[in-house]
């Protein structure tokens, strides 16, 4: 019996909506296709790996049971303008990264409309002749999966290979609204059969974005009066939701060695009829920003999920996995078979482990031809520095983003007892650094809170020391060892706090994004940052020279005059160091202000 979790009963309105939507692109591979896939994989694995489809063909043989209520609930949050799901706590979306990891499609290669060479044209001619023969003999105008497999399965040779890829593309990659094969995918199959890599990921995602917008329009017409057929891979929407919302996911399977990531959801069922309520009440803490960085037994991390953050120079010799990641985080246009869609990863930078700043306003380029759109997507990214966050990086947002979010979506920021928690969750993301490992309370603190706490601590330490100095002068030889211990203890606390602060400053990394050469203003800012860092390091100064045993903190056996003289010297030294500390705090505050004024370095290209 399959695992199944029932959360609530469906509402009558949701039943009406469910019955009016047909996900015709949600195809499940039958046993006959799986056998054919295994045979072709064994024969053509080297070619498939070269073409970047080996993992994708394997992933398409797994069964993801459809949960219509789940897909519709998530689709209600879709924004056709931003290409994101808009929740009360922020935006999220299905990115090229998701398509690449979950489905195995490549983000690199030639466009889906790539032309054929001379040998490819010959294969294309043979395929079309066979196509016409099947229709003529069967006296049909449309070819189904059954007719196609009966004609080509086990026919052998190059034509069987191409025919298999036609079926795979037409049913599991770029399906039509009806269960028949389209001639438009023939050139793609021919190119793939020769090992030519085709960027299927942007084509698949463009198709999905377009159908999500159609579905959102359909949902807004309540009650629905017509039926709608959607052919995009909405299976990705469901698996994406399972990966990121713990409350909505079934218990995943164990992953066997050599199997694709999507196999952990194979044959699982979960009926979640109250998806709308769960999503409306969701908090940012319940959303998994980077699910693919979690360790899963038998799943090898791609190179773009390193243990430690790294910076690499983008060049033609760079590993394909890292170049693929660069494509995933770059704003561009997605070219599909029929549609061109905008792609805005800068709106969901946290999904890549990067600092989320206010997204730049997008330029509407809906009139672009597919050739122009592809040129935009395929722009050279050589001679750039690619900053890749560690897989332990936690989401970060700037304070300006929080303010922008409140102004942009005021209807989502309501201060009722329920929605206030969601707003507080957004504040939780406004953290000091964009690439530090969580685990301490300091990691869950806003920049303003951190600065205020540091300044308050310094002021309290200064007041205590002044108080102790005054008491020491008044009481003279009556000073007790407890008072001395208080001064030493407070000094040690201050020293420990400053050491922690220095480690925090030293561990803070730059914004993880593809960065170009900085402007003159940015260079001046970086010079300021450098001075701030040096100042921050100078904060870790001990109150006493611990390596000098002849200079104890307040020697108890000295005479009254010697002790008084030492206290005066110490008081003067403390005043001088407090002045330096105040200057250091001012430099740190200035450095934070400068970083917030550098959105270009904190934003995706």
C-alpha positions as CSV (number, residue, x, y, z in Angstrom):
1,X,0.0,0.0,0.0
2,X,1.3,3.4,-0.9
3,X,2.0,6.0,1.8
4,X,-1.0,8.4,1.9
5,X,-1.7,11.3,4.3
6,X,-5.1,12.9,4.3
7,X,-5.2,16.4,5.8
8,X,-8.8,17.5,5.1
9,X,-11.8,17.0,2.9
10,X,-12.0,19.0,-0.4
11,X,-14.4,21.9,-0.6
12,X,-17.2,22.0,-3.2
13,X,-15.6,25.1,-4.9
14,X,-12.3,23.3,-5.2
15,X,-14.0,20.2,-6.6
16,X,-15.5,22.4,-9.4
17,X,-12.2,23.9,-10.1
18,X,-10.4,20.6,-10.2
19,X,-12.9,19.1,-12.6
20,X,-12.4,22.1,-15.0
21,X,-8.7,21.7,-15.3
22,X,-7.0,18.9,-17.3
23,X,-3.2,18.4,-16.9
24,X,-2.7,16.7,-20.2
25,X,1.1,17.0,-20.0
26,X,1.2,14.9,-16.9
27,X,2.3,11.6,-18.5
28,X,3.3,8.4,-16.7
29,X,5.6,6.0,-18.4
30,X,4.1,2.5,-19.0
31,X,6.1,-0.7,-18.8
32,X,6.5,-0.9,-22.6
33,X,8.1,2.5,-22.8
34,X,10.4,1.7,-19.8
35,X,11.6,-1.4,-21.5
36,X,12.3,0.6,-24.7
37,X,14.1,3.3,-22.6
38,X,16.3,0.7,-20.9
39,X,17.3,-0.8,-24.3
40,X,18.0,2.6,-25.9
41,X,20.0,3.7,-22.8
42,X,22.2,0.7,-23.0
43,X,22.9,1.2,-26.7
44,X,23.3,5.0,-26.7
45,X,24.5,6.1,-23.2
46,X,27.7,7.8,-24.5
47,X,25.7,9.8,-27.1
48,X,23.0,10.7,-24.5
49,X,25.5,11.9,-22.0
50,X,27.1,14.1,-24.7
51,X,23.7,15.5,-25.6
52,X,22.9,16.0,-21.9
53,X,19.8,13.8,-21.8
54,X,20.9,10.6,-20.1
55,X,19.7,11.7,-16.6
56,X,16.5,13.3,-18.1
57,X,15.4,10.1,-19.9
58,X,16.0,8.1,-16.7
59,X,14.0,10.6,-14.6
60,X,11.0,10.5,-16.9
61,X,10.4,6.8,-16.1
62,X,9.5,7.5,-12.5
63,X,5.9,7.8,-11.4
64,X,4.7,11.0,-9.6
65,X,1.1,10.6,-8.7
66,X,-0.9,13.7,-9.4
67,X,-2.3,15.8,-6.6
68,X,-4.6,18.3,-8.3
69,X,-5.5,20.2,-5.2
70,X,-1.9,20.7,-4.3
71,X,-1.0,22.0,-7.8
72,X,-4.0,24.3,-7.9
73,X,-3.3,25.6,-4.4
74,X,0.2,26.6,-5.3
75,X,-0.9,28.0,-8.7
76,X,-3.2,30.4,-6.9
77,X,-0.1,32.2,-5.7
78,X,1.4,32.6,-9.2
79,X,2.0,36.1,-10.5
80,X,2.1,36.3,-14.3
81,X,4.0,39.6,-14.2
82,X,6.9,38.5,-11.9
83,X,6.9,34.8,-12.8
84,X,6.9,34.0,-9.1
85,X,4.7,32.5,-6.4
86,X,3.9,35.4,-4.0
87,X,3.4,34.5,-0.4
88,X,2.9,36.7,2.6
89,X,6.6,36.4,3.5
90,X,8.2,36.7,0.1
91,X,8.5,35.4,-3.4
92,X,9.6,32.0,-4.6
93,X,9.5,30.3,-8.0
94,X,10.6,27.3,-10.1
95,X,14.0,28.2,-11.6
96,X,16.3,26.6,-14.1
97,X,18.1,25.1,-11.1
98,X,14.9,23.2,-10.2
99,X,14.4,21.9,-13.7
100,X,18.0,20.9,-14.0
101,X,18.2,19.1,-10.7
102,X,14.8,17.4,-10.6
103,X,14.4,16.6,-14.3
104,X,17.9,16.4,-15.6
105,X,17.4,18.8,-18.5
106,X,20.4,20.8,-19.6
107,X,20.5,24.6,-19.4
108,X,23.4,24.6,-21.9
109,X,23.5,23.9,-25.6
110,X,21.8,25.0,-28.8
111,X,18.2,26.3,-28.8
112,X,15.3,24.1,-29.4
113,X,14.8,25.6,-32.9
114,X,18.4,24.8,-33.9
115,X,18.8,23.8,-37.6
116,X,20.1,20.5,-38.9
117,X,23.3,19.8,-40.8
118,X,23.3,17.8,-44.0
119,X,23.4,14.4,-42.4
120,X,20.6,15.4,-40.0
121,X,18.4,16.5,-42.9
122,X,18.7,13.1,-44.5
123,X,17.6,11.4,-41.2
124,X,14.8,14.0,-41.0
125,X,13.6,13.0,-44.5
126,X,13.5,9.3,-43.6
127,X,11.6,10.1,-40.4
128,X,9.0,12.2,-42.3
129,X,8.5,9.5,-44.9
130,X,7.8,6.9,-42.1
131,X,5.5,9.4,-40.5
132,X,3.4,9.8,-43.7
133,X,3.4,6.0,-44.2
134,X,1.9,5.3,-40.7
135,X,-0.8,8.0,-41.2
136,X,-1.7,6.7,-44.7
137,X,-1.8,3.0,-43.6
138,X,-3.7,3.8,-40.5
139,X,-6.0,6.2,-42.2
140,X,-5.4,8.8,-39.4
141,X,-4.3,12.4,-39.3
142,X,-2.8,12.2,-35.8
143,X,-0.3,9.7,-34.4
144,X,-0.6,8.3,-30.9
145,X,2.0,6.8,-28.7
146,X,0.7,3.3,-29.4
147,X,0.9,3.6,-33.2
148,X,4.4,5.1,-33.0
149,X,5.8,2.4,-30.7
150,X,4.2,-0.4,-32.9
151,X,6.0,1.0,-35.9
152,X,9.4,1.8,-34.6
153,X,10.1,-0.3,-31.4
154,X,12.7,-3.0,-32.1
155,X,13.0,-1.9,-35.8
156,X,16.7,-1.4,-35.2
157,X,19.2,1.0,-36.6
158,X,19.5,4.8,-36.4
159,X,15.8,5.3,-37.2
160,X,14.7,3.5,-34.0
161,X,17.0,5.7,-32.0
162,X,15.5,8.9,-33.5
163,X,12.0,7.5,-33.2
164,X,12.5,6.8,-29.5
165,X,13.6,10.3,-28.8
166,X,10.6,11.7,-30.8
167,X,8.3,9.8,-28.5
168,X,10.2,10.8,-25.3
169,X,10.2,14.5,-26.3
170,X,6.5,14.4,-27.4
171,X,5.3,12.7,-24.2
172,X,7.7,13.7,-21.4
173,X,9.4,16.9,-22.3
174,X,7.4,19.1,-24.6
175,X,4.0,17.4,-24.8
176,X,1.0,18.7,-26.8
177,X,-2.4,19.4,-25.3
178,X,-3.7,16.1,-26.8
179,X,-2.1,12.7,-26.8
180,X,-0.5,12.8,-30.1
181,X,2.9,13.5,-31.6
182,X,3.8,16.8,-33.3
183,X,6.2,17.2,-36.2
184,X,7.7,20.3,-34.6
185,X,9.8,18.2,-32.3
186,X,11.4,16.1,-35.1
187,X,14.5,18.4,-35.5
188,X,15.2,18.3,-31.8
189,X,15.2,14.5,-31.8
190,X,17.5,14.3,-34.8
191,X,20.0,16.7,-33.2
192,X,19.9,14.8,-29.9
193,X,20.4,11.5,-31.6
194,X,23.7,12.8,-33.0
195,X,25.0,14.0,-29.6
196,X,24.2,17.6,-30.2
197,X,23.3,19.2,-26.9
198,X,20.0,21.1,-26.8
199,X,19.1,23.4,-23.9
200,X,15.8,21.7,-23.0
201,X,15.6,23.3,-19.5
202,X,14.7,26.8,-20.7
203,X,12.2,25.4,-23.2
204,X,10.5,23.3,-20.5
205,X,10.4,26.2,-18.1
206,X,9.1,28.6,-20.6
207,X,6.2,26.2,-21.4
208,X,5.5,25.8,-17.6
209,X,5.6,29.6,-17.0
210,X,3.1,30.2,-19.8
211,X,0.7,27.5,-18.6
212,X,0.9,28.7,-15.0
213,X,-0.2,32.1,-16.2
214,X,-3.1,30.5,-18.1
215,X,-4.1,28.5,-15.0
216,X,-3.9,31.6,-12.8
217,X,-6.3,33.4,-15.1
218,X,-8.6,30.4,-15.1
219,X,-8.6,30.2,-11.3
220,X,-9.4,33.9,-11.0
221,X,-12.6,33.3,-13.0
222,X,-14.7,31.8,-10.2
223,X,-16.7,29.7,-10.7
224,X,-15.0,28.4,-13.8
225,X,-17.3,28.1,-16.8
226,X,-15.1,26.4,-19.3
227,X,-12.5,23.6,-19.2
228,X,-8.8,24.2,-19.7
229,X,-6.2,21.8,-21.0
230,X,-2.6,22.4,-19.9
231,X,0.3,20.5,-21.5
232,X,3.3,21.8,-19.5
233,X,5.1,19.6,-17.0
234,X,3.1,20.5,-13.9
235,X,4.7,17.4,-12.3
236,X,7.5,19.9,-11.6
237,X,5.2,22.1,-9.7
238,X,4.2,19.3,-7.4
239,X,7.7,18.0,-6.8
240,X,9.0,21.6,-6.3
241,X,6.3,22.0,-3.6
242,X,7.2,18.8,-1.9
243,X,10.8,19.7,-1.8
244,X,10.2,23.1,-0.2
245,X,7.2,22.8,2.1
246,X,7.6,20.2,4.8
247,X,3.9,20.4,5.8
248,X,2.9,19.4,2.3
249,X,5.3,16.6,1.6
250,X,5.0,12.9,2.0
251,X,7.8,10.9,3.6
252,X,10.4,10.6,0.9
253,X,11.8,7.3,-0.3
254,X,15.4,6.3,0.3
255,X,17.5,7.0,-2.8
256,X,19.2,4.0,-4.4
257,X,22.7,4.5,-5.8
258,X,22.9,5.8,-9.3
259,X,19.2,7.0,-9.3
260,X,18.1,10.6,-10.1
261,X,17.0,13.0,-7.3
262,X,13.3,12.8,-8.3
263,X,13.3,9.1,-7.4
264,X,12.8,10.0,-3.7
265,X,9.2,10.9,-4.7
266,X,8.5,7.9,-6.8
267,X,5.0,6.4,-6.4
268,X,4.2,8.5,-3.3
269,X,0.7,9.8,-2.6
270,X,-0.5,12.6,-0.3
271,X,-4.0,14.1,-0.4
272,X,-3.7,17.7,0.8
273,X,-7.1,19.3,0.2
274,X,-6.4,22.2,2.6
275,X,-3.4,23.4,0.6
276,X,-4.8,27.0,0.5
277,X,-5.0,27.2,4.3
278,X,-1.5,25.7,4.8
279,X,0.1,28.1,2.3
280,X,-1.8,31.2,3.6
281,X,-0.7,30.4,7.1
282,X,2.8,29.4,6.1
283,X,5.8,31.2,7.6
284,X,9.2,31.7,6.1
285,X,10.6,29.2,8.4
286,X,8.4,26.5,6.9
287,X,9.9,27.1,3.4
288,X,13.0,25.2,2.4
289,X,15.0,27.8,0.4
290,X,17.7,25.4,-0.7
291,X,16.4,21.8,-0.5
292,X,19.1,20.4,-2.8
293,X,21.9,21.3,-0.4
294,X,20.6,18.9,2.2
295,X,22.5,15.7,2.4
296,X,20.7,12.7,0.8
297,X,22.2,9.3,0.9
298,X,23.5,8.1,-2.5
299,X,23.0,11.6,-4.0
300,X,26.2,13.3,-5.1
301,X,26.3,17.1,-4.7
302,X,26.9,19.0,-8.0
303,X,29.9,21.2,-8.0
304,X,27.8,24.3,-7.5
305,X,26.9,23.1,-4.0
306,X,30.4,23.4,-2.4
307,X,31.1,22.8,1.2
308,X,32.8,26.2,1.4
309,X,32.0,29.3,-0.6
310,X,34.3,29.9,-3.6
311,X,34.9,32.3,-6.3
312,X,35.8,31.0,-9.8
313,X,36.8,32.8,-13.0
314,X,34.3,32.0,-15.8
315,X,36.0,30.8,-18.9
316,X,35.3,28.3,-21.7
317,X,37.5,25.8,-19.8
318,X,35.3,26.0,-16.7
319,X,33.4,22.9,-15.7
320,X,30.0,22.6,-17.3
321,X,28.2,22.3,-13.9
322,X,29.6,25.6,-12.8
323,X,28.7,27.3,-16.1
324,X,25.2,25.8,-15.7
325,X,24.9,27.4,-12.3
326,X,25.9,30.8,-13.8
327,X,23.1,30.4,-16.3
328,X,20.6,29.6,-13.6
329,X,21.3,32.8,-11.7
330,X,21.3,35.2,-14.7
331,X,18.3,37.2,-15.7
332,X,17.3,36.3,-19.2
333,X,14.6,35.2,-21.7
334,X,13.4,31.6,-21.8
335,X,12.8,30.3,-25.4
336,X,10.3,27.6,-25.8
337,X,8.7,25.9,-28.8
338,X,5.9,28.5,-29.0
339,X,6.6,30.9,-26.2
340,X,9.2,33.3,-24.9
341,X,9.0,34.0,-21.2
342,X,10.9,36.3,-18.8
343,X,13.2,34.7,-16.3
344,X,13.8,36.7,-13.0
345,X,16.1,34.8,-10.7
346,X,17.1,38.1,-9.0
347,X,13.7,38.1,-7.4
348,X,14.4,34.8,-5.6
349,X,18.1,35.2,-4.8
350,X,17.7,33.4,-1.5
351,X,16.9,30.2,-3.4
352,X,20.5,30.3,-4.6
353,X,22.0,31.1,-1.1
354,X,22.5,34.7,-2.1
355,X,21.7,38.1,-0.5
356,X,18.3,39.2,-1.5
357,X,18.1,42.9,-2.4
358,X,15.4,44.9,-4.1
359,X,14.9,43.4,-7.6
360,X,15.5,45.8,-10.4
361,X,12.5,46.7,-12.4
362,X,12.2,44.4,-15.5
363,X,12.0,45.7,-19.0
364,X,9.0,44.2,-20.9
365,X,10.4,42.6,-24.0
366,X,7.5,40.5,-25.1
367,X,8.0,41.5,-28.7
368,X,11.4,39.8,-28.9
369,X,11.7,37.2,-31.6
370,X,12.8,33.8,-30.5
371,X,16.2,34.4,-32.1
372,X,16.7,37.7,-30.2
373,X,15.5,36.1,-27.0
374,X,17.9,33.2,-27.4
375,X,20.8,35.6,-28.0
376,X,19.8,37.3,-24.7
377,X,19.8,33.9,-22.9
378,X,23.0,32.8,-24.5
379,X,25.1,35.9,-23.9
380,X,28.7,35.1,-23.2
381,X,29.6,35.3,-19.6
382,X,33.3,34.9,-19.9
383,X,35.8,37.0,-18.0
384,X,33.5,37.3,-15.0
385,X,34.0,36.2,-11.4
386,X,31.4,33.7,-10.3
387,X,30.8,33.7,-6.6
388,X,29.3,30.4,-5.4
389,X,27.9,30.2,-1.9
390,X,28.5,27.3,0.3
391,X,25.7,24.7,0.7
392,X,25.4,25.8,4.3
393,X,24.7,29.4,3.4
394,X,21.4,30.6,4.9
395,X,19.0,33.2,3.4
396,X,19.8,36.8,3.8
397,X,17.9,40.0,2.8
398,X,18.8,43.6,3.1
399,X,16.9,46.1,5.2
400,X,16.0,48.0,2.0
401,X,14.3,44.8,0.7
402,X,12.2,44.5,3.8
403,X,11.0,48.1,3.4
404,X,10.4,47.6,-0.4
405,X,8.4,44.4,0.3
406,X,6.0,46.2,2.7
407,X,5.4,49.0,0.3
408,X,5.0,46.7,-2.7
409,X,2.7,44.2,-1.1
410,X,0.8,46.1,1.6
411,X,-2.1,43.8,1.3
412,X,0.0,40.9,2.5
413,X,1.4,42.8,5.5
414,X,-1.4,42.8,8.0
415,X,-0.7,43.0,11.7
416,X,-3.3,40.5,12.9
417,X,-2.1,37.8,15.3
418,X,-1.7,35.4,12.5
419,X,-0.1,37.5,9.8
420,X,2.2,39.3,12.2
421,X,4.2,36.1,12.6
422,X,4.7,36.0,8.9
423,X,6.0,39.6,8.9
424,X,8.3,38.8,11.8
425,X,9.6,35.9,9.8
426,X,10.7,38.3,7.0
427,X,12.6,40.3,9.7
428,X,14.4,37.1,10.7
429,X,16.0,36.9,7.2
430,X,17.6,40.4,7.6
431,X,20.8,38.9,8.9
432,X,24.4,40.2,9.1
433,X,26.1,38.1,6.4
434,X,25.0,36.3,3.3
435,X,27.2,33.3,3.7
436,X,27.7,32.3,7.3
437,X,26.8,29.0,9.0
438,X,23.9,29.2,11.3
439,X,23.9,27.8,14.8
440,X,24.4,30.8,17.1
441,X,21.9,33.4,18.3
442,X,23.9,36.1,16.5
443,X,22.9,34.5,13.2
444,X,19.3,35.2,13.9
445,X,19.8,39.0,14.4
446,X,19.1,41.9,12.2
447,X,22.0,44.3,11.3
448,X,20.4,47.1,13.3
449,X,19.9,44.9,16.3
450,X,23.4,43.7,16.1
451,X,24.9,47.2,15.9
452,X,22.7,48.5,18.7
453,X,23.6,45.6,20.9
454,X,27.3,46.1,20.2
455,X,27.2,49.8,20.9
456,X,25.1,49.3,24.1
457,X,27.6,46.7,25.4
458,X,30.5,49.1,24.8
459,X,28.7,51.9,26.6
460,X,27.8,49.7,29.5
461,X,31.3,48.5,29.9
462,X,32.6,52.1,29.8
463,X,30.2,53.2,32.5
464,X,31.1,50.3,34.7
465,X,34.8,51.0,34.4
466,X,34.3,54.7,35.2
467,X,32.3,53.7,38.2
468,X,34.9,51.3,39.4
469,X,37.7,53.8,38.9
470,X,35.9,56.4,41.0
471,X,35.2,53.9,43.7
472,X,38.9,52.8,43.7
473,X,40.1,56.4,44.1
474,X,37.7,57.0,47.0
475,X,38.2,53.8,48.9
476,X,42.0,53.6,48.3
477,X,43.5,50.9,50.5
478,X,40.1,49.6,51.5
479,X,39.6,48.2,48.1
480,X,38.4,44.6,48.3
481,X,39.4,41.7,46.2
482,X,35.8,41.4,45.0
483,X,36.0,44.8,43.4
484,X,39.2,43.9,41.7
485,X,37.6,40.7,40.4
486,X,34.7,42.6,39.1
487,X,37.0,44.8,37.0
488,X,38.9,41.9,35.7
489,X,35.8,39.9,35.0
490,X,34.2,42.8,33.1
491,X,37.4,43.3,31.2
492,X,37.5,39.7,30.2
493,X,33.9,39.9,29.0
494,X,34.7,42.9,26.9
495,X,37.7,41.2,25.4
496,X,35.7,38.0,24.7
497,X,32.9,40.0,23.0
498,X,35.4,41.9,20.8
499,X,37.1,38.6,19.8
500,X,33.8,37.2,18.7
501,X,33.1,40.4,16.8
502,X,36.4,40.2,15.0
503,X,35.7,36.5,14.0
504,X,32.3,37.6,12.8
505,X,33.8,40.4,10.7
506,X,36.5,38.1,9.3
507,X,34.0,35.3,8.4
508,X,31.6,37.7,6.6
509,X,31.8,37.1,2.8
510,X,30.9,39.3,-0.1
511,X,27.6,39.1,-1.9
512,X,27.3,35.8,-3.8
513,X,26.6,36.7,-7.4
514,X,28.2,37.1,-10.8
515,X,30.1,40.4,-10.3
516,X,31.5,42.6,-13.0
517,X,34.4,45.0,-12.6
518,X,33.4,47.6,-10.0
519,X,32.9,51.2,-10.9
520,X,35.0,54.0,-9.5
521,X,32.5,54.6,-6.8
522,X,32.5,51.0,-5.8
523,X,36.3,50.9,-5.7
524,X,36.2,53.9,-3.3
525,X,33.6,52.0,-1.2
526,X,35.8,48.9,-1.2
527,X,38.7,51.1,0.1
528,X,36.4,52.3,2.9
529,X,35.4,48.7,3.6
530,X,39.0,47.8,3.9
531,X,39.7,50.4,6.5
532,X,36.6,49.3,8.4
533,X,37.8,45.8,8.4
534,X,41.1,46.8,9.8
535,X,39.4,48.9,12.4
536,X,37.2,46.0,13.3
537,X,40.3,43.7,13.8
538,X,41.9,46.3,16.1
539,X,38.9,45.9,18.5
540,X,40.3,42.6,19.8
541,X,42.7,44.3,22.2
542,X,43.3,42.8,25.7
543,X,43.0,45.1,28.7
544,X,46.1,43.6,30.1
545,X,49.3,42.2,28.6
546,X,48.7,38.5,29.5
547,X,52.1,37.5,28.2
548,X,53.9,39.8,30.8
549,X,53.8,38.2,34.2
550,X,55.3,41.3,35.8
551,X,52.3,43.3,35.0
552,X,49.4,41.7,36.9
553,X,45.9,43.3,36.9
554,X,45.9,45.3,40.1
555,X,48.7,43.8,42.2
556,X,47.4,43.2,45.7
557,X,50.8,43.3,47.6
558,X,51.9,46.7,46.3
559,X,51.9,49.7,48.5
560,X,49.1,52.2,48.5
561,X,51.0,54.7,46.4
562,X,52.0,52.2,43.8
563,X,48.5,50.8,43.5
564,X,47.1,54.3,43.2
565,X,49.6,55.1,40.5
566,X,48.8,51.9,38.6
567,X,45.1,52.8,38.8
568,X,45.7,56.2,37.4
569,X,47.7,54.8,34.5
570,X,45.0,52.1,33.9
571,X,42.2,54.7,34.0
572,X,44.0,56.8,31.4
573,X,44.6,53.7,29.3
574,X,41.0,52.7,29.5
575,X,39.8,56.1,28.4
576,X,42.1,56.1,25.4
577,X,41.0,52.6,24.4
578,X,37.3,53.6,24.8
579,X,37.9,56.5,22.4
580,X,39.4,54.1,19.9
581,X,36.5,51.7,20.4
582,X,34.0,54.5,19.7
583,X,35.8,55.3,16.5
584,X,35.8,51.7,15.6
585,X,32.0,51.4,16.1
586,X,31.5,54.5,14.0
587,X,33.6,52.9,11.2
588,X,31.6,49.7,11.4
589,X,28.3,51.6,11.2
590,X,29.7,53.5,8.2
591,X,30.8,50.3,6.5
592,X,27.3,48.8,7.0
593,X,25.8,51.9,5.5
594,X,28.2,51.8,2.5
595,X,27.3,48.1,1.8
596,X,23.6,48.9,1.8
597,X,24.3,51.6,-0.8
598,X,25.9,49.1,-3.1
599,X,22.9,47.2,-4.5
600,X,24.7,46.5,-7.7
601,X,27.1,44.2,-5.9
602,X,24.3,42.5,-4.0
603,X,22.1,41.8,-6.9
604,X,22.1,39.1,-9.6
605,X,23.2,40.0,-13.1
